[in-house]
Amino acid sequence: MNSHSLTLKLLLIICVLNVRALNHTWGSLGIYDILLARDDVQHPGTLMSVTSQYIAFPPKYRGNYVIISAVRVWDWGFPKSFAYIDLVDGGPGYRHCKLYIESQRDEGFHVSIEYFGR
């Protein structure tokens, strides 16, 4: 009985931690999808300002010949430092993708982006 209560407590902690993060997924992952690329984007906070950045896939001067099936973003922010993330161009069904990332005022951001294709 003690091992079940410990397992339940660990699952509850994991759920609480995952709820606090603002993770996004566009599209759907299937069993035949492959990871095309992974980006890890960090930007420090600046006093009294909002930090923003556009992330493009594929990077300049590189091609992508696979159609994107899903884009997954993991926000590694801590309380009061979550990023606002928006898919502004391309994504699932296209060969390119452009994301806009914006921090909260006075805070930075740290996100991991994964691009999947078939």
C-alpha positions in Angstrom: 0.0 0.0 0.0 2.9 2.4 0.7 4.4 2.0 -2.7 1.0 2.8 -4.3 0.7 6.0 -2.3 4.3 7.0 -3.1 3.6 6.4 -6.8 0.4 8.4 -6.6 2.2 11.3 -4.9 4.9 11.3 -7.6 2.4 11.3 -10.4 0.6 14.2 -8.7 3.8 16.2 -8.5 4.6 15.5 -12.2 1.1 16.7 -13.2 1.4 19.9 -11.1 4.8 20.7 -12.7 3.5 20.0 -16.2 0.4 22.2 -15.7 2.6 25.1 -14.7 4.5 25.0 -18.0 3.0 26.4 -21.2 3.8 23.7 -23.8 2.3 23.7 -27.3 1.9 21.2 -30.0 0.7 22.0 -33.5 -0.3 19.0 -35.7 -0.2 15.4 -34.6 2.5 12.9 -34.0 2.1 9.4 -35.6 4.2 6.3 -35.2 6.0 6.9 -38.6 7.0 10.5 -37.8 10.7 11.3 -37.5 12.4 14.2 -35.7 13.6 16.6 -38.3 15.3 19.1 -36.0 15.5 20.4 -32.5 16.2 24.0 -31.4 17.0 25.1 -27.9 16.4 28.9 -27.6 17.4 30.9 -24.5 17.3 34.6 -24.0 18.0 36.5 -20.8 15.5 39.0 -19.4 16.0 42.8 -19.7 14.9 45.2 -17.1 11.6 47.0 -17.9 11.2 45.4 -21.4 9.8 42.5 -23.2 12.1 40.2 -25.2 10.9 38.7 -28.5 12.4 36.5 -31.2 11.3 34.8 -34.5 12.5 31.3 -35.0 12.5 29.9 -38.6 12.8 26.3 -39.8 14.6 25.4 -41.9 17.4 27.9 -41.1 18.6 30.3 -43.8 20.4 28.7 -46.7 19.2 25.2 -45.8 16.4 23.2 -47.4 13.8 20.9 -46.0 12.3 18.3 -48.4 10.0 16.7 -45.8 6.5 17.9 -45.0 6.1 18.9 -41.4 3.6 16.8 -39.5 4.0 18.4 -36.0 5.8 21.1 -34.1 6.2 20.7 -30.4 7.4 23.5 -28.0 8.5 22.9 -24.5 8.7 25.9 -22.2 11.3 25.4 -19.5 10.3 28.7 -17.7 9.9 29.0 -14.0 7.0 30.8 -12.3 6.5 34.3 -13.7 8.9 33.6 -16.7 6.8 31.8 -19.2 7.0 32.7 -22.9 4.1 33.4 -25.2 4.5 31.3 -28.3 2.6 31.6 -31.6 2.9 29.8 -34.9 2.9 32.6 -37.5 3.7 30.9 -40.8 3.9 27.3 -42.2 3.9 24.4 -39.7 2.0 21.1 -40.2 1.3 20.5 -43.9 4.2 22.7 -45.1 7.9 22.4 -45.5 8.7 25.5 -43.4 7.7 26.9 -40.1 8.0 30.3 -38.3 7.4 30.8 -34.6 7.2 34.0 -32.6 8.4 33.9 -29.0 7.8 36.7 -26.5 8.8 36.9 -22.9 6.9 38.4 -20.0 8.1 41.9 -18.9 11.5 41.8 -17.1 11.8 38.1 -17.7 13.7 35.9 -20.2 12.7 32.7 -21.8 14.0 29.2 -22.4 12.2 26.9 -24.9 13.0 23.7 -26.8 11.4 23.3 -30.2 11.0 20.0 -32.0 10.0 19.6 -35.7 8.6 16.3 -36.9 7.9 15.0 -40.4 6.8 12.0 -42.4 
